[in-house]
Amino acid sequence: MASFKPFLRWWRLLCCGKTVPLVVQYILEGIEEMRHPLINLKGYLVGNPVTGEKIDMNSRIPYAHSHGIISDQQYEAAMANCKGDYVSPTNKLCADVLQTIGDLMSEVNRDDILAPTCPFDSPKQGRDSLTRRALAEEHYYRLSGLPEEHSSPCFEYRFYLSYFWANDNATRAALGIKEGTVTEWVRCKRSGFPYTYDFHSSIKYHFNLTTRGYRLLVYSGDHDLIVPFSGTHAWIRSFNFSIVDDWRAWHLDGQAAGFTIKYANDLTFATVKGGRHTAPGNRPKECLAMAKRWLHNEPL
């Protein structure tokens, strides 16, 4: 247990790029109101974080171009006709080229551009996450009954397995679900939730927290087309913090596991080589090593 003590001294939150900095901000405000704070807040980390719609989504087209998904001509047409805004086209030429680019992007798995394209939930659906027609669209469909089994190369196979896990009586008992209250657990489509989206960017919260002395690690799987690492690095650079440790590789088992840069105010950005949108999903060993080093306040 001794090796885990540094972990227990941290209040840390993972993923959820918009939620985490807002929650950390609320925790900070609560601490400041206490005479004897109950939480020793030191910092937080986020992975492939959705931060602000335009800066995230606008980075997808340059990323797709740099990885050979769209051609030079298509990228140049997008730049010329969309004037840097690939989210809200204001003219037909821009809309047309974005449609073409969207079609090309649908040929790859956006969570991991090197992975096979697999249905998100069920291949029986008429339309899934691979056939979005606009760059800003996200469609996730609700399963109805037992899903069809996916082939093993698909990362999404775990969603098939989650159906059995969530409907197991032992799982329900562990979660405290009273017998007979829920007949069947099913995955829900994200677009069907009755949310009001009024929180458009978490960048100001990241800036506020880091300038007040809280450590931050931002990491990105470099094969993610949903929130490309280049867009994430762009908002970090917008803080204009001075560089403490310039861009370099970080290593595991004698091999480069990604690249990293450290800025003033204890802000570290790192990529995970080969990592998908949720990098720990396919690079668990690398992400664990990265997190441990950061939690121990060691260089990556």
N, C-alpha and C positions, 0 to 999 in steps of 0.2 A: 504493500500500500504506500510505502514511502515515495515511490516514483510518481505517484499520482497527486501528491500534495500540492505541487505547483498548479495543477488543474483545478483543485478545489478552492484555491484562493481567487479564482477568476469568475466573474459573472460574464459569460460570453454567449453571444447569440450568433447563429449561423444562418446563411442564405437569406432569402426574402429582402432584396435590395432596398425596397421602399419601407418595409415594416421595421426592419432592425434599427436603422438610425433614429427613426421616430420614437420607438420604444426606449432606446437608450437615452434619448433626449428627455423623455418623461421620467425615467429613472433618475437622471441627473437633477431634474427640477425637484423631485421628491427628496433626494438626498440633501439638497440645499435648504430645504424647509425643516429638516430634522436637526435637533441639537446633538443627538448621538446617532449618526447614520447607521443603519443596519446592513447596508451593502457597501463593500469596499470596491467600488467600480474603478477599473483600471483601463479598460479598452474594450474593443469588440472587433469581429472580423466578418466579412461578407464575401461570398463567392459568386462569380458571374452575376453581379447584382444588377437587376433592373433599377435604373436610377431616375432617368427622365426620358419620356417617350421619344422626343425628337433626337436627342443626342445618341440614344441607344439605336433607334431604327435608322437614323441617317448614316450610321457607321456600317450598316449591313451591305450597302452597295459597294463602297470602296473595298470592304473585306472580300466580298464575292469576286470582285475584279482581281484583287491581288492573289486569289486562290484559283483562278482559271475557270470560274463558273460563268462569268460573263466576259464578252470580248472587249477589246480596247474601244472599238467603235461604239458599242452600246454604252460603255461607261462614259465616253466623251459626249455622247448624245444626252445622257442623263445630266451630266454636269452643265451642258450648254442650255438645256431647256428647262431644267428644274431649279437652277440657281441655288443649289445646295439644300433644297427642301424636297426630300424624297418621301415625305409623309402625306403632305397635302398638295397635290398637283393643282396648279392654277391655269394650265393651258393644255390643249389636246396633245401637243407633241410630247409634253412631259408625261401625261397620263398614258400615252401609247407606249413609250419606251419603258415605263414602270411596269406596264402589263407584260411586256416581253421579258423583262428581267424577272418579274415574279414567276412567270412560267418556267424559266430556267432554274430559278432557285428551288422550285418545287421538285426538281429532279434529284435533289440531294436531301439528306436528313439534316434538318436545321439544327438539331441538338448536337449532332456530331457529323461533320461533313464527310468523314471517311467511313462512317457506318452504313450498313444497308438501310434503305428506306423501308420502314415498317409502319403499319397502321398504329395509331396511338392507343386505341382501345380495342376496336373490333373490325376486322377486315370486311365484315358483312355490311358495314355502313356505306351509304351511297356517297358520302363525302367525309373525308377525314382531314387530319392536320397536314397531309401531304398535298392537298389540292386546294389550298387557299388561293384566292384569286387576287388578293391585294397584299402589299407588304405589311400593312398594319393589322391584318386579320389574324385572329387566333380562334380556332374552332376545336372544341373537345366534346365529343358526344357521349351521352349516357349509355351505359350498357343495359340491355334488357335481357335478363336471364344470364345463363352461363355463357361466357365468351368463347369464341373459337380459339383453339390453341395456336399460338404463334410458333414460328420456327425458331430454333434455339439461337441463331446468330443475332436475333433482335434484342436489343437492350429492353425494349418495351415488353418483353416476355414476363418481366416481373409484375406488370400490371395484370396479366393473366393469373399469375400466382396469388396476387393480393386478394382476388375474389375468394379463393379457398381459405386463405388465412383469416380474412375478416368474417367469414361465415362459419368458422370453426367454433364449436361450443366452448372450448377452453379459452379462446380469445375473447369471446363475449363475456365469459365469467370474469376474466382478468380485468376487463374494462368496466365491469359493474353493470352490464346491460341486463335488465330484468327479463327473465324468460317470457316469451310471448309478446314483448313490446315491439320488437323489430322482426319482421318475417324474413327479410333478405337484404343484405348490404349490396349496393351497386355503386359503381363510379358515376359521378355526376359530371355533366358538361359545365366547364368553367363559365362559359358565356351565359349560362342560364341563371346564375346567382343574381338576386335583386340588389346589387351594390350600386351606390352612387360614387363614381370615381371623381373625387375632388382633390386628390393629392397627386399632383402631376410630376413633382420632382423632389428627390430627397437630397439633392446636392448641398443645399444650404445647411441641412442638419449635419452632414459629414463635415462641412467647413467649420461650423460652430463647435462641434465636439473635438475636432483635431486641434483647433486653435486654443482650446481650453485645457489642453494637456492630456487628452485621452488617446491612447495608442490605437492605431487602426491598421489592420491587414486587409487588403483587397486582393483577391486572387481570381484568376480567370483561366479556365480551360481554353487552350488556343485553337480548338476545333469547333468552337461554338459560333454558329451563325445567328442565333437568337439575340444574344448580347455580346457582340464581338469585343475581344480584349482591347482593340484599338479605340473603340468608343469609350470604354471604361477609363482607359489611360488618358483620353482627351479631357474628361471632366476633372480628373485628378490634377492634370497639368494646369487646368484653368485656375487652380488655387495660387499658382505662382510661388509655391514653396521652393526654397533652395534645395539643391540636390546634396545629400549627405554621402550616399554610396551610389555611384553611377551604374548604369545598366550593365549587368553581367549575368553569366549563367549561375544557377544554383544546382548542386549536385546530390545525387543519391546513388550509392553503390558504384561510384566511379564514373557515372554517366550524367550528362546534363539532364535534369528533370524539369527544367524550365528556365525562365529568365526573370530577373528581379531588379528593382531600383528602390532606393530608400530616400525619402524626402524629409525635410525639417518637420517638426511637430510629430515625430515618430510615426509617420505615415509610410507604410511599405506596400508596394504593388508587386505582384508576382504572377507570372504565367505558369501553367502546368502543361508541359509538353504532351500533346496527344489527348488532353482532357476535353471532355464534352461539356455541355451546358451545366450539368451538375458534375463537376470534375471528380469528386470523391466516388461517383458511381462507377467510373471505369479506370480511375487512377487512385485507388484507395491508399496504397502504400506511399505514394509520393505526397498525397495530401496530408496524411497522418504525420509524416516526417516534417513537412512544412509547418503544420500547426504546432507540433511539439516544440520545434526550434523557436518559433515566434512566442509561444507561451512562456518559454524559459528565457525569453529576452536574448536569444542567441541569433547571430547572423544566419540567414537562410543558407 
